[in-house]
């Protein structure tokens, strides 16, 4: 029970810390005159992935590579199957193909890049450099195409920034929000890791299983909150764009930073099963978006059913 409490408290701290950091950063960007486009693209994109970043970096530095990698791969799986499944069940989600074509394709390419760089063993510092260069190239490409070519996705990223309301308006409160958010993120990651490791030991399952499921879902709560709010407001492009952006940052940014700080061996279970589930879910989402230009309630139910099957297989067939 104590480990479950640690896990729950860690998730709460990470969620509150990510929220405070995003609001403070957006307020600071507004004060500095940063465009809503850049704020939505970078601040919201990085901000919603901040819990995954802190947890994976912390796990890597503490010699827990299974949690560091499992958290990223599991978050990308749960983002598509669980979060978009919930959003599509709430309301069918019509999307503009031009808005999401680039980011959906980038998610698929990043999901292919992962097994290519892992190569059946580990992620090293050379792999980290490739991830980070790819992320920088994506950000430059995205901003350039939207800023100078009036791409429809520019409206999407501006709307992402607009989904975050009640940002602090004074310099003091901006500083407090950013610092407080960072403190909560660091503290929450420590508490969550304690709980996750304890639960893995108690259930006698690998840390990778806990990282891919409990930790991954816990660190994805900022994406869940923004996407569900956007779905309720009928902002389907924002909900789906938030998930695509988060998955790109998770793979290219978080794994890049984590494996740059500490080379990460990859658990055999991730090599055999989870990396292919991650790639398969990315391709499935791209198929849904390209064929019907929408996510229906039926497709949302299929995604949720797929996540239920994934969790069941994680704790039964692939639990060693």
C-alpha positions in Angstrom: 0.0 0.0 0.0 2.9 2.4 0.8 4.3 1.8 -2.7 0.9 2.5 -4.3 0.7 5.7 -2.2 4.1 6.7 -3.4 3.1 6.1 -7.0 -0.1 8.1 -6.6 1.6 11.0 -4.9 4.3 11.0 -7.5 1.7 11.2 -10.3 -0.1 14.0 -8.6 3.1 16.0 -8.1 4.2 15.4 -11.7 0.8 16.5 -13.0 0.7 19.7 -10.9 4.3 20.5 -11.7 3.8 20.1 -15.4 0.7 22.2 -15.3 2.5 25.0 -13.4 5.5 24.9 -15.7 3.4 25.2 -18.8 1.3 28.1 -17.5 4.4 29.9 -16.2 6.3 29.4 -19.4 3.4 30.5 -21.6 3.0 33.6 -19.5 6.7 34.4 -19.8 6.5 33.8 -23.5 3.6 36.3 -23.7 5.5 38.9 -21.7 8.6 38.5 -24.0 6.4 38.7 -27.2 7.0 35.2 -28.3 4.4 34.3 -31.0 1.5 32.0 -30.1 2.7 29.7 -32.9 6.1 29.1 -31.3 4.6 28.9 -27.8 2.2 26.2 -28.9 4.8 24.3 -30.9 7.6 24.3 -28.4 6.3 25.3 -24.9 3.1 23.2 -24.9 4.9 20.4 -26.8 7.8 20.2 -24.3 5.6 21.1 -21.3 3.2 18.3 -21.7 6.1 15.9 -22.0 7.9 17.4 -18.9 6.8 14.6 -16.6 8.1 11.9 -19.0 11.4 13.9 -19.4 12.1 14.2 -15.7 11.1 10.7 -14.8 13.2 9.1 -17.7 16.2 11.3 -17.0 16.0 10.5 -13.3 15.7 6.8 -14.0 18.6 6.9 -16.4 20.9 8.6 -13.9 19.9 6.2 -11.2 20.7 3.2 -13.4 17.1 2.2 -14.1 17.1 2.0 -18.0 14.0 -0.2 -18.1 11.9 2.5 -16.5 13.6 5.3 -18.6 12.9 3.6 -21.9 9.7 1.9 -20.8 8.2 5.2 -19.8 8.7 6.7 -23.2 7.6 3.7 -25.3 4.6 3.1 -23.0 3.6 6.8 -23.0 3.5 6.8 -26.8 1.4 3.7 -26.8 -1.0 5.0 -24.2 -1.2 8.4 -25.8 -2.7 6.9 -29.0 -4.7 3.9 -27.7 -5.9 5.3 -24.4 -6.0 9.1 -24.6 -7.2 9.4 -28.2 -9.5 6.4 -27.6 -11.1 8.3 -24.7 -11.3 11.5 -26.7 -13.0 9.8 -29.8 -15.5 8.1 -27.5 -16.4 11.5 -26.0 -17.0 13.0 -29.4 -16.2 11.9 -33.0 -13.1 13.9 -34.1 -13.1 15.3 -37.6 -9.6 16.5 -38.6 -8.1 18.5 -41.5 -5.6 16.2 -43.3 -3.2 19.1 -44.1 -3.0 20.1 -40.4 -1.8 16.7 -39.2 -0.1 15.1 -42.2 3.4 16.3 -41.3 3.2 15.4 -37.6 1.5 12.0 -38.1 4.2 11.1 -40.6 6.9 12.3 -38.3 5.5 10.1 -35.5 5.7 7.1 -37.7 9.2 7.9 -38.9 10.4 8.4 -35.3 8.8 5.1 -34.3 10.8 3.4 -37.1 14.0 5.2 -36.1 13.8 3.7 -32.6 14.3 0.0 -33.5 16.8 1.0 -36.2 19.0 2.9 -33.7 18.5 0.3 -30.9 19.7 -2.4 -33.2 18.7 -5.2 -30.9 20.7 -4.0 -27.9 21.0 -0.5 -26.5 20.9 3.3 -27.1 24.2 5.0 -26.9 25.4 8.6 -27.1 25.8 8.4 -30.9 22.1 7.4 -31.1 21.2 10.2 -28.7 22.9 12.7 -31.0 20.8 11.4 -34.0 17.6 11.7 -32.0 18.4 15.3 -30.9 19.4 16.4 -34.4 16.2 14.9 -35.8 14.2 16.8 -33.2 15.9 20.1 -34.0 15.4 19.5 -37.7 11.7 18.8 -37.1 11.3 22.0 -35.0 13.0 24.1 -37.7 11.0 22.5 -40.4 7.7 22.9 -38.5 8.3 26.6 -37.6 9.6 27.5 -41.1 6.7 25.8 -42.9 4.1 27.4 -40.6 5.7 30.8 -40.3 6.6 31.5 -43.9 4.1 29.3 -45.8 0.9 30.0 -43.8 0.4 26.2 -43.2 -2.9 25.3 -41.6 -0.9 23.6 -38.8 0.2 27.0 -37.6 -3.4 27.6 -36.4 -3.3 24.3 -34.6 -0.2 25.2 -32.6 -1.6 28.6 -31.7 -4.8 26.9 -30.6 -2.8 24.5 -28.4 -1.4 27.5 -26.5 -4.9 28.8 -26.2 -6.2 25.7 -24.5 -4.0 26.6 -21.5 -6.0 29.2 -19.5 -5.5 31.3 -16.4 -1.8 31.8 -16.9 -0.1 34.1 -14.2 0.2 37.7 -15.3 2.8 39.2 -13.0 6.6 38.7 -13.1 6.6 37.4 -9.5 3.9 34.8 -10.2 5.5 33.7 -13.4 8.8 33.0 -11.6 6.9 31.3 -8.8 5.0 29.1 -11.3 8.1 28.0 -13.2 10.2 27.3 -10.1 7.4 25.6 -8.3 6.6 23.5 -11.4 10.3 22.4 -11.6 10.5 21.5 -7.9 7.3 19.5 -8.1 8.5 17.7 -11.2 11.8 16.7 -9.7 10.2 15.7 -6.3 7.4 13.9 -8.0 9.8 11.9 -10.2 11.7 10.7 -7.1 8.5 9.7 -5.3 7.1 8.0 -8.4 10.3 6.0 -9.0 10.2 4.8 -5.4 6.7 3.6 -5.7 7.2 2.0 -9.2 10.3 0.1 -8.1 8.5 -1.1 -4.9 5.5 -2.3 -6.9 7.7 -4.1 -9.4 9.5 -5.9 -6.6 6.2 -6.8 -4.8 4.5 -8.1 -7.9 7.8 -9.9 -9.0 7.6 -8.4 -12.5 10.4 -6.6 -14.4 10.7 -2.8 -13.9 10.1 -2.5 -17.7 6.5 -3.7 -17.3 5.8 -1.1 -14.6 7.5 1.6 -16.6 5.5 0.7 -19.8 2.1 0.7 -18.0 1.7 2.5 -14.6 4.5 5.0 -14.9 3.7 5.7 -18.6 0.0 6.4 -17.9 0.9 8.5 -14.9 3.3 10.7 -16.8 0.8 11.1 -19.7 -1.8 12.9 -17.5 -1.0 16.4 -18.9 -1.6 15.1 -22.4 -4.8 13.5 -21.2 -6.1 16.7 -19.6 -5.4 19.0 -22.6 -6.7 16.5 -25.1 -9.9 15.7 -23.2 -10.6 19.5 -22.7 -10.0 20.1 -26.4 -12.3 17.2 -27.4 -15.1 18.5 -25.1 -14.7 21.9 -26.8 -14.8 20.2 -30.2 -11.2 21.2 -31.0 -10.3 17.8 -32.6 -7.2 19.1 -34.3 -5.8 20.3 -31.0 -6.5 17.1 -29.2 -4.9 14.9 -31.9 -2.1 17.4 -32.6 -1.2 17.5 -28.9 -0.8 13.7 -28.9 1.3 13.7 -32.1 3.5 16.5 -30.8 4.0 14.7 -27.5 4.9 11.4 -29.1 7.5 13.2 -31.3 9.1 15.0 -28.3 9.0 11.7 -26.2 11.0 9.7 -28.8 13.4 12.3 -30.2 13.8 14.6 -27.2 13.4 12.5 -24.1 15.2 9.4 -25.3 17.8 11.7 -26.9 18.5 13.5 -23.6 18.3 10.3 -21.5 20.7 8.3 -23.6 23.1 11.2 -24.0 23.5 11.4 -20.2 23.7 7.6 -19.8 23.8 4.8 -22.4 20.6 2.8 -22.0 20.4 -1.0 -22.6 17.0 -2.0 -23.9 15.0 -4.8 -22.1 14.4 -7.9 -24.3 10.6 -7.6 -23.8 10.7 -4.1 -25.4 12.7 -5.4 -28.3 10.4 -8.3 -28.9 7.0 -6.7 -28.2 6.6 -3.1 -27.2 8.5 -1.3 -29.9 6.4 -3.1 -32.5 3.2 -2.2 -30.7 4.4 1.5 -30.6 5.0 1.4 -34.4 1.8 -0.5 -35.1 -0.3 2.0 -33.2 1.3 4.9 -35.0 0.6 3.3 -38.3 -3.0 2.5 -37.2 -3.6 6.2 -36.2 -2.2 7.4 -39.5 -4.5 4.9 -41.4 -7.5 6.2 -39.5 -6.7 9.8 -40.1 -5.9 9.3 -43.8 -8.9 7.1 -44.7 -11.8 8.9 -43.1 -10.3 12.3 -42.0 -11.8 11.6 -38.6 -11.7 9.4 -35.6 -15.2 7.9 -35.0 -16.6 6.6 -31.7 -16.2 3.0 -33.1 -12.5 3.7 -33.9 -12.1 5.2 -30.4 -13.6 2.1 -28.9 -11.2 0.0 -31.0 -8.3 2.0 -29.7 -9.4 1.6 -26.1 -10.0 -2.2 -26.6 -6.5 -2.3 -28.0 -5.0 -0.7 -25.0 -6.9 -3.1 -22.7 -5.4 -6.0 -24.7 -1.9 -4.5 -24.5 -2.1 -4.1 -20.7 -3.4 -7.7 -20.3 -0.6 -9.1 -22.5 1.9 -7.0 -20.5 1.0 -8.6 -17.2 0.4 -12.1 -18.6 2.2 -13.2 -21.7 5.1 -10.6 -21.7 5.6 -10.2 -17.9 9.1 -11.6 -17.7 
